[in-house]
Amino acid sequence: MKILVIDDEPGLRKSLSLILGDAGYTVVTASDGEEGLRKLEEDRPELVLCDIRMPGLGGLDFLARARESGTEALILIMTAYGSMDLAVQAMKAGAYDYIPKPFGADEVLLTIRKAEEREQLQREVGRLRQEVRADRRFGEIVARSPGMMRVLELAGKVARHPSPVLVTGASGTGKELVARLIHRESDRSEGAFIAVNCGAIPETLLESEFFGYEKGAFSGADRQKAGLFEAADGGTLFLDEVGDLPHPLQVKLLRALQEGEIRRLGGTETRKVDVRVISATNKDLEDSIEQGEFREDLYYRLAVVPIHLPPLRHRLEEIPHLVRHILDRAESRLGIRIERVEPDAMEVLTGHHWPGNIRELENVLERAVVLTDTDRITLEQLPDSVKRRDPTRASGGLPDDDLSVKRHTAELERELIRKALERTGGNKTQAAEVLDLSPRALRYKIKDYGLE
């Protein structure tokens, strides 16, 4: 550490230089405040010891001008016992601490070391707070690609407002993670985050699960029960796979969103609820509207802010970061530390199509962690389905060993859409006609395949 000593007494400057030099500090000195300001700019010390009473520019004036200069140096004031009121003024003006004169070597060194430790602790706390904020903000989401960075930027913006959000994307892309991120960044973060898979609840139970029921509402209702809307009051209700909701419940959900109130099954009273709704689906809801499967008015109520998650095959640059993130999580859960993934194995991982997205990547890596006998993952631990290359990409012919209709249909569909957009000069309406798709379905697929 470099220390600047400012004092008009040559003897004190010399003694402090010896004391601090013997303790391992680099020392520069100045005889008054003006010279001290020059040394402060030229030598960039981390700490300043400045006398409070000096001819010319005194300690308080030096302190004021040093702070105006923007220095981050810690400034300790040296003051006689009879000038303690000036020391108090200096502390109020931004001095880090003071040392009363006369003082011994041990006292000076102890005060400086305490200042060092406090400053180091504050820096460490600041660093940890930044890390915690970053972890809290992004949680389990790894984002390096432009598409995912746009997703996070949009999620951060919409989190500040109560508007409903619709998160779309293929299965396994992390839609619930984005919903949780929006909740954590909102002013509802202290409230509950209630997640429900709309496709996993039997249709006969959906209404009672969403809105609750009163005692005696149906056979077996021997007590009253609050529903999901009441449980999420003051917080966020996440409706996963919202496209699977049956029509009767779509009507009641729309009313709850419009009115901000619900009525329990078997009840007569309405209850006000303050709920922020975030929905998610892997379906094209606009296409479902055309097919008569989803209410258009509900769609526009849910999709005030739409957020689309790109599939993993369009985020290949993120795979090395995702791999490390997943392996670190696996270590805490399985107790197995993986130090590295061999380059040829990583090349295979970054070249795979990943039809199951991040969920498939997690499955492949957990399998590899369990199978390896070392702290590394090699090609040997990767399944054949991942190690196989897609011959259609290289040769344009049919695959010899990979017969996944789903995988190759998606590739063909993407290529057809790309060519249609080229042929029509980017006119989506004309491209939809060429492709025999509805304009809405085409817009969704363009997003999904990253062709925007």
C-alpha positions in Angstrom: 0.0 0.0 0.0 1.2 3.5 -0.8 0.6 6.2 1.9 0.8 9.9 1.5 1.9 11.8 4.7 1.0 15.5 4.8 2.4 17.6 7.7 4.2 20.9 8.1 6.6 19.4 10.7 9.7 17.9 9.0 10.4 15.8 12.1 7.0 14.2 12.1 7.2 13.5 8.3 10.5 11.7 8.8 9.5 9.6 11.8 6.2 8.5 10.1 8.2 7.7 6.9 10.5 5.4 9.0 7.7 3.8 10.9 5.6 3.1 7.8 8.6 2.1 5.7 9.7 -0.5 8.2 6.2 -1.9 8.2 6.3 -2.5 4.5 4.4 0.5 3.2 5.5 2.8 0.4 5.6 6.4 1.7 5.5 9.8 -0.1 5.4 13.1 1.8 4.1 16.6 1.4 4.7 19.7 3.6 1.3 21.4 3.1 -2.1 20.9 1.6 -1.3 22.3 -1.8 1.7 20.0 -2.2 -0.5 17.2 -0.8 -3.0 17.7 -3.6 -0.3 17.5 -6.2 1.1 14.3 -4.7 -2.4 12.9 -4.5 -2.8 13.3 -8.2 0.7 12.2 -9.2 1.3 9.3 -6.9 -2.2 7.9 -6.5 -1.8 6.8 -2.8 -4.4 4.4 -1.3 -4.3 6.1 2.1 -3.5 9.7 3.3 -2.3 10.8 6.7 -3.0 14.5 6.9 -2.5 17.0 9.7 -5.5 19.1 10.5 -3.7 22.4 11.3 -1.2 23.5 8.7 -0.3 27.0 7.2 -1.8 27.7 3.9 -4.2 25.0 2.9 -5.2 23.2 6.1 -6.5 19.7 6.7 -10.2 20.5 6.3 -9.7 22.4 3.1 -7.4 19.7 1.8 -10.1 17.1 2.6 -12.8 19.1 0.7 -10.7 19.5 -2.4 -9.5 15.9 -2.4 -13.1 14.7 -2.3 -13.9 17.1 -5.2 -11.1 15.6 -7.2 -12.9 12.2 -7.0 -10.1 10.4 -5.2 -10.9 7.0 -3.6 -8.0 7.2 -1.2 -8.8 6.8 2.5 -8.0 10.0 4.4 -7.0 9.8 8.0 -6.8 13.1 10.0 -4.0 13.7 12.5 -5.1 16.1 15.3 -4.0 17.3 18.7 -6.2 16.6 21.7 -7.2 20.3 21.8 -8.6 20.1 18.3 -11.1 17.3 18.7 -13.9 19.5 17.4 -12.0 19.8 14.1 -11.6 16.0 14.0 -15.4 15.6 14.3 -15.9 18.2 11.5 -13.4 16.2 9.3 -15.2 13.0 9.9 -18.5 14.6 8.9 -16.8 15.9 5.8 -15.7 12.5 4.7 -12.5 11.6 6.6 -12.2 7.9 7.2 -10.8 8.1 10.7 -8.6 10.3 12.9 -5.4 9.8 15.0 -5.0 12.0 18.1 -1.5 13.5 18.7 0.8 12.6 20.2 0.9 9.0 19.1 3.3 6.1 19.1 4.3 3.8 16.3 2.0 1.0 17.4 -1.0 3.3 17.5 -0.4 4.6 14.0 0.1 1.1 12.5 -2.9 -0.3 14.3 -5.2 2.5 13.0 -3.9 2.1 9.5 -4.3 -1.7 9.6 -7.8 -1.4 10.9 -8.6 1.0 8.0 -7.1 -1.5 5.6 -9.1 -4.4 7.0 -12.3 -2.4 7.0 -11.8 -1.3 3.5 -10.9 -4.8 2.3 -14.0 -6.1 4.1 -16.2 -3.5 2.4 -14.8 -4.3 -1.0 -15.4 -8.0 -0.4 -19.0 -7.4 0.8 -19.5 -5.2 -2.3 -18.2 -8.0 -4.5 -20.4 -10.6 -2.8 -23.5 -8.4 -3.1 -22.8 -8.0 -6.8 -22.5 -11.8 -7.2 -25.7 -12.4 -5.1 -27.6 -9.8 -7.2 -26.4 -11.5 -10.4 -27.4 -14.9 -9.1 -30.7 -13.6 -7.8 -31.4 -11.9 -11.0 -30.6 -14.6 -13.4 -30.9 -17.7 -11.2 -30.6 -20.9 -13.2 -30.7 -19.1 -16.6 -27.5 -19.1 -18.6 -27.6 -16.5 -21.4 -24.8 -15.7 -23.9 -26.5 -15.7 -27.2 -28.1 -12.5 -28.6 -31.6 -14.2 -28.5 -31.4 -15.1 -24.8 -29.9 -11.7 -23.9 -32.9 -10.1 -25.5 -35.2 -12.4 -23.5 -33.5 -11.4 -20.2 -33.7 -7.7 -21.1 -37.4 -7.9 -21.9 -38.0 -10.0 -18.7 -36.3 -7.3 -16.7 -38.4 -4.5 -18.2 -41.7 -6.3 -17.8 -41.0 -7.3 -14.3 -41.5 -3.8 -13.1 -45.1 -3.8 -14.3 -48.1 -5.9 -13.4 -48.9 -6.7 -17.0 -49.6 -10.4 -17.9 -46.8 -12.2 -19.7 -47.0 -15.1 -22.1 -43.8 -17.1 -22.4 -43.6 -19.4 -25.5 -41.1 -21.9 -26.6 -40.4 -25.6 -27.1 -40.5 -28.0 -24.1 -37.3 -27.9 -22.1 -36.2 -24.3 -23.1 -36.7 -22.9 -19.5 -40.0 -21.1 -19.6 -40.7 -21.6 -15.9 -37.2 -20.2 -15.1 -38.0 -17.0 -17.0 -41.3 -16.8 -15.1 -39.5 -17.1 -11.8 -37.0 -14.5 -12.9 -39.8 -12.0 -13.6 -41.4 -12.7 -10.2 -38.1 -12.2 -8.4 -37.4 -8.9 -10.1 -40.9 -7.6 -9.5 -42.3 -5.7 -6.5 -44.2 -8.9 -5.7 -41.0 -10.9 -5.0 -41.9 -11.2 -1.3 -45.3 -12.7 -2.3 -45.9 -16.3 -3.3 -44.9 -17.8 -6.7 -47.6 -20.5 -7.4 -46.9 -22.7 -10.4 -49.5 -25.0 -11.9 -49.3 -27.3 -14.9 -52.7 -26.9 -16.6 -52.3 -30.1 -18.5 -51.6 -32.2 -15.4 -54.8 -31.6 -13.5 -57.9 -33.6 -14.4 -60.5 -31.5 -16.1 -63.1 -32.3 -13.4 -60.8 -30.8 -10.7 -59.6 -27.7 -12.6 -62.2 -25.3 -11.4 -61.9 -26.3 -7.7 -58.1 -26.2 -7.9 -58.1 -22.7 -9.5 -60.9 -21.0 -7.5 -61.3 -23.2 -4.4 -64.5 -24.6 -3.0 -66.8 -24.2 0.0 -67.8 -27.0 2.4 -70.5 -29.2 0.8 -69.9 -27.9 -2.7 -69.7 -31.5 -4.0 -69.5 -35.0 -2.6 -66.4 -35.2 -0.4 -66.0 -31.5 0.1 -66.1 -31.8 3.9 -64.2 -28.5 4.5 -63.6 -25.3 2.6 -60.5 -24.9 0.6 -58.8 -21.8 -1.0 -57.8 -22.2 -4.6 -54.6 -21.3 -6.5 -55.7 -17.7 -7.1 -56.2 -17.0 -3.4 -52.9 -18.8 -2.7 -51.1 -16.4 -5.1 -52.8 -13.3 -3.8 -50.2 -10.5 -3.7 -47.8 -12.7 -5.7 -47.6 -14.4 -9.1 -49.6 -17.3 -10.6 -47.7 -19.2 -13.2 -49.9 -21.2 -15.6 -47.7 -23.7 -17.4 -49.1 -25.3 -20.6 -52.0 -22.8 -20.6 -53.0 -24.0 -24.1 -54.3 -27.2 -22.5 -57.1 -25.5 -20.6 -60.6 -26.7 -21.6 -63.0 -24.1 -22.9 -65.3 -23.9 -19.8 -62.3 -23.0 -17.6 -61.0 -20.5 -20.2 -64.2 -18.5 -19.8 -63.9 -18.4 -16.0 -60.2 -17.6 -16.1 -60.9 -14.7 -18.4 -63.5 -13.3 -16.0 -61.1 -13.7 -13.1 -58.4 -11.7 -15.0 -60.8 -9.0 -16.1 -62.6 -8.5 -12.8 -59.7 -9.3 -10.4 -62.0 -11.4 -8.4 -63.0 -15.1 -8.0 -65.8 -17.1 -6.6 -65.2 -20.4 -4.8 -67.1 -23.5 -6.2 -70.3 -23.7 -4.2 -70.0 -20.2 -2.9 -72.1 -17.1 -3.4 -69.6 -14.4 -2.5 -66.9 -13.0 -4.8 -63.4 -12.5 -3.4 -61.0 -9.8 -4.6 -57.5 -11.1 -5.6 -54.4 -9.3 -6.5 -52.5 -11.7 -8.8 -50.0 -11.2 -11.5 -50.5 -14.0 -14.1 -47.6 -15.4 -16.2 -48.5 -18.1 -18.7 -46.4 -20.5 -20.7 -47.0 -22.8 -23.6 -45.2 -24.8 -26.3 -48.2 -24.5 -28.6 -49.0 -21.9 -31.2 -52.0 -20.3 -29.5 -52.7 -18.2 -32.5 -53.1 -21.4 -34.5 -55.2 -22.8 -31.7 -57.5 -19.8 -32.0 -58.0 -20.4 -35.7 -58.8 -24.1 -34.9 -61.4 -23.0 -32.3 -59.4 -24.6 -29.4 -58.5 -21.4 -27.6 -60.4 -18.2 -26.9 -59.1 -15.2 -28.7 -60.1 -12.7 -26.0 -58.3 -14.8 -23.3 -55.2 -15.0 -25.5 -55.0 -11.2 -25.7 -55.6 -10.9 -22.0 -52.7 -13.3 -21.3 -50.3 -12.2 -24.0 -50.0 -8.5 -23.2 -46.2 -9.0 -23.2 -45.1 -12.1 -25.2 -41.6 -13.5 -24.6 -40.4 -16.2 -26.9 -37.5 -18.6 -25.9 -35.3 -19.8 -28.7 -34.6 -23.5 -28.9 -31.2 -24.7 -27.8 -30.1 -25.5 -31.4 -30.2 -21.7 -32.0 -28.1 -21.0 -28.8 -25.2 -23.4 -29.5 -22.6 -20.8 -28.3 -24.2 -21.2 -24.8 -23.6 -24.9 -24.5 -20.1 -24.8 -22.9 -21.5 -22.4 -20.2 -24.6 -24.5 -19.8 -22.5 -27.6 -19.4 -20.4 -26.1 -16.6 -23.5 -24.8 -14.9 -25.3 -28.2 -15.1 -22.2 -30.0 -13.9 -21.8 -27.7 -10.9 -25.4 -28.4 -10.0 -24.9 -32.1 -10.4 -21.9 -31.9 -8.0 -24.0 -30.5 -5.2 -26.8 -33.1 -5.8 -24.7 -36.2 -6.6 -21.5 -35.4 -4.8 -19.4 -36.0 -7.9 -17.0 -33.3 -9.1 -16.3 -33.1 -12.8 -13.3 -30.9 -13.6 -13.6 -30.8 -17.3 -15.2 -32.1 -20.5 -12.7 -33.4 -23.1 -12.6 -31.2 -26.2 -13.9 -34.0 -28.5 -16.8 -34.6 -26.2 -17.5 -30.8 -26.0 -17.4 -30.7 -29.8 -20.1 -33.4 -30.0 -22.2 -31.6 -27.5 -22.0 -28.3 -29.4 -22.8 -30.0 -32.7 -25.9 -31.9 -31.5 -29.4 -30.8 -32.6 -30.9 -31.0 -29.1 -34.6 -31.7 -29.9 -35.2 -32.0 -26.2 -33.4 -28.7 -25.5 -31.9 -28.0 -22.1 -33.8 -30.8 -20.5 -32.2 -33.3 -22.9 -28.7 -31.7 -22.2 -29.2 -32.2 -18.5 -30.2 -35.8 -19.0 -27.2 -36.5 -21.1 -24.8 -34.8 -18.7 -26.2 -36.5 -15.6 -25.8 -39.9 -17.3 -22.2 -39.0 -18.1 -21.5 -37.9 -14.6 -22.8 -41.2 -13.2 -21.0 -43.4 -15.7 -17.5 -41.7 -15.5 -14.9 -43.2 -13.2 -12.7 -40.0 -13.3 -13.2 -36.3 -12.9 -13.6 -35.9 -16.7 -16.3 -36.6 -19.3 -15.1 -38.2 -22.5 -16.8 -39.4 -25.7 -17.2 -42.8 -24.0 -19.8 -41.5 -21.6 -22.0 -39.8 -24.2 -24.9 -41.7 -25.7 -24.9 -42.8 -29.3 -27.9 -40.6 -30.1 -25.7 -37.5 -29.3 -22.5 -38.8 -30.9 -24.3 -39.4 -34.3 -23.8 -36.6 -36.8 -26.8 -35.5 -38.9 -25.7 -36.7 -42.4 -28.4 -34.6 -44.1 -26.6 -31.5 -43.2 -23.4 -32.5 -44.9 -24.6 -34.6 -47.9 -28.2 -33.4 -48.4 -29.3 -37.1 -48.5 -31.3 -39.2 -46.2 -29.8 -40.3 -42.9 -28.3 -43.8 -42.6 -28.6 -44.1 -38.8 -30.6 -41.3 -37.4 -34.2 -42.0 -38.3 -35.9 -39.5 -36.0 -38.9 -38.2 -38.0 -39.3 -35.3 -35.5 -35.8 -34.1 -35.8 -35.6 -34.2 -39.6 -39.1 -32.9 -40.1 -38.0 -29.8 -38.1 -34.9 -29.4 -40.2 -36.9 -29.7 -43.4 -39.6 -27.2 -42.2 -36.9 -24.7 -41.3 -35.3 -25.0 -44.7 -38.6 -24.6 -46.5 -39.5 -21.5 -44.5 -36.1 -20.0 -45.2 -36.4 -20.6 -48.9 -40.0 -19.2 -49.0 -38.9 -16.0 -47.3 -36.0 -15.7 -49.8 -38.3 -16.2 -52.7 -40.8 -13.6 -51.5 -38.2 -11.1 -50.5 -39.2 -11.5 -46.8 -42.9 -10.9 -47.3 -44.4 -13.0 -44.6 -48.0 -12.9 -46.1 -46.8 -14.2 -49.4 -44.5 -16.7 -47.8 -47.4 -18.1 -45.8 -49.4 -18.6 -49.0 -46.5 -20.5 -50.6 -46.0 -22.7 -47.6 -49.7 -23.3 -47.1 -49.6 -21.9 -43.6 -51.6 -19.3 -41.8 -49.7 -16.0 -41.3 -50.0 -16.5 -37.5 -48.5 -20.0 -37.7 -45.7 -18.7 -39.9 -44.8 -15.9 -37.5 -44.6 -18.4 -34.7 -42.4 -20.8 -36.6 -40.1 -17.9 -37.8 -39.5 -17.1 -34.1 -39.0 -20.7 -33.2 -36.4 -21.4 -35.9 -34.6 -18.1 -35.4 -35.3 -16.8 -38.9 -36.2 -13.3 -37.9 
